[in-house]
Amino acid sequence: MTNGNNYWTQQQPDGQWESKRGGARRATTVTDTQAEAWEDSRQRAREEGGEAFLKGRDGKIRERNSYGNDAHPPNG
């Protein structure tokens, strides 16, 4: 999938949470809570057939959701 279909949820230095399209300089959405930003990222990825990534405060990926055509679907 192209990077442009991916959305990242991460905390900004000021403590707010952002939903940001992969490769973008500016946030798509800025919210007060992680839950709101994460829901926005997931919804946008769903609409565009991309992936949504949730980064914790430590910068590590905590959760990842794929939508659309999966290049590596699970067996079974």
C-alpha positions in Angstrom: 0.0 0.0 0.0 1.1 3.5 -0.6 2.2 5.6 2.3 -0.5 8.1 1.4 -3.2 5.7 2.5 -1.7 5.2 5.9 -2.7 7.3 8.9 -0.7 7.7 12.1 -2.0 8.6 15.6 0.6 10.2 17.8 1.0 12.7 20.6 2.2 16.2 19.8 4.9 17.9 22.0 2.1 20.1 23.5 0.2 17.0 24.7 -2.6 17.0 22.2 -3.1 14.0 19.9 -3.0 14.1 16.1 -4.2 12.0 13.2 -1.7 12.4 10.4 -1.6 11.0 6.8 1.6 9.2 6.0 4.1 11.6 4.4 2.2 14.7 5.4 3.8 17.6 7.2 0.7 18.8 9.0 -1.8 16.9 11.0 -5.2 16.0 9.5 -6.9 16.3 12.8 -5.8 17.4 16.3 -7.7 16.4 19.4 -7.5 16.5 23.1 -7.7 12.7 23.5 -5.9 9.7 22.0 -9.2 7.9 21.5 -10.6 10.7 19.3 -7.5 10.9 17.2 -7.3 7.1 16.9 -10.9 6.8 15.7 -10.3 9.5 13.1 -7.2 7.7 11.8 -9.1 4.4 11.6 -12.1 5.9 9.9 -9.9 7.6 7.2 -7.8 4.5 6.6 -11.1 2.5 6.3 -12.4 4.9 3.7 -9.2 4.9 1.7 -8.3 1.2 2.0 -5.1 1.9 4.0 -3.6 1.2 7.4 -4.0 3.0 10.7 -1.1 3.1 13.2 -1.3 4.1 16.9 1.9 5.3 18.5 2.1 5.4 22.3 3.7 8.1 24.3 7.0 6.2 24.1 6.9 6.5 20.2 6.4 2.7 19.7 3.6 1.3 17.6 0.9 0.0 20.0 -1.7 -1.0 17.5 -2.1 -1.4 13.8 -5.2 -1.9 11.7 -5.3 -2.8 8.0 -8.2 -2.1 5.7 -8.8 -2.9 2.0 -6.8 -5.5 0.1 -4.4 -7.3 2.4 -1.1 -8.3 0.7 -0.6 -11.0 3.3 -4.0 -12.4 4.4 -4.0 -14.9 7.3 -4.3 -18.6 6.5 -7.6 -20.3 7.0 
